Amino acid sequence: MCPSKTSFGIIQAIMSLFYEILKEAFPQFIHSYKKRDLIRKITKEIRRSDWKSLSIDGSAWDSSQFGDLQWVDTYFLNNIKD
């Protein structure tokens, strides 16, 4: 993806439309949230006891570590102090 503010490629255009459709169909989809909005959504909609780690890596770069990473993330999320 091109980080330029003056250009916008066809892939970015298609993905922007796709993300808007996805957000409409799935309100829980959190792509491009600002920090404050994301924190508000998480604390409002997800009970602390339901927090889970989710790792999606299409390249399978971390696939050999997935189980360990998921365990660590879930343990960390469940033990965060209010």
N, C-alpha and C positions, 0 to 999 in steps of 0.2 A: 504494500500500500504506500502511496505517496503522501508524505507528511506536509507537502506544500499547501499553502493557503490559497494559491492561485490556480491550482489544477485539481481536477476531480476525474478520476478514471471511470471507465464503464463498469468495472467490477465494484468499485465503491458505490456507484450510483445504484446498481442492482442490489447490493447488500443493504444499502440504506432503506430502500423500499421493502426489502424482505424483512428487515428488523422491525419496521413499523407495523407490518402485517402480523409478524410474530408477537409483538407486544400487545396488539389488539386481541389476538386469539388467546394468548397466554399472559394475563396481567402480571403473573409472578416472574416473567422474564425480565432480567435486570440489566440488560446491555445499556451502556452509556449513562448510567446513573451518576450524579454528582455525589461526593462523599456524604454530605448531610442527608440527602434523599435516600441513599442506600442504607445508612444507619437507621433512619426513621422507619424504613420499610422492614428491615430485619427485626428491629425491636417490637414493631407493631404486629407483624404477621407470623413470626416464627417463635414458638415457645423454646426456651433455653434447652429443655429436655429433648427437643426434636432436632437440635443442630447436628448435622452430619457433614463429613468431608466429601466433596465430589471433585474428582480430578478427571478431566477429559483431555487427552493428548492424542490428537490424530496422527502424529508422527511416531507414536509409541516410544518416544525418547525415554520416558520414566517408567515404562511398563514393568521393568524388573524390580522397581522399588514401590510400586503402587500400593501393595498391601501394607507395608511398613509406613509409608507416608500417610495413608488414609487413617491408620490407627493413631499415629501421632497427632494428626490434625483433629480428629474426633476427640481424643483425650484432651487436647489443648482447649478446644472450643467448649467442652463440657465443664472445664475447670476454671474458666475465666471468672474472676470476682466481679460482682456488680459494682 
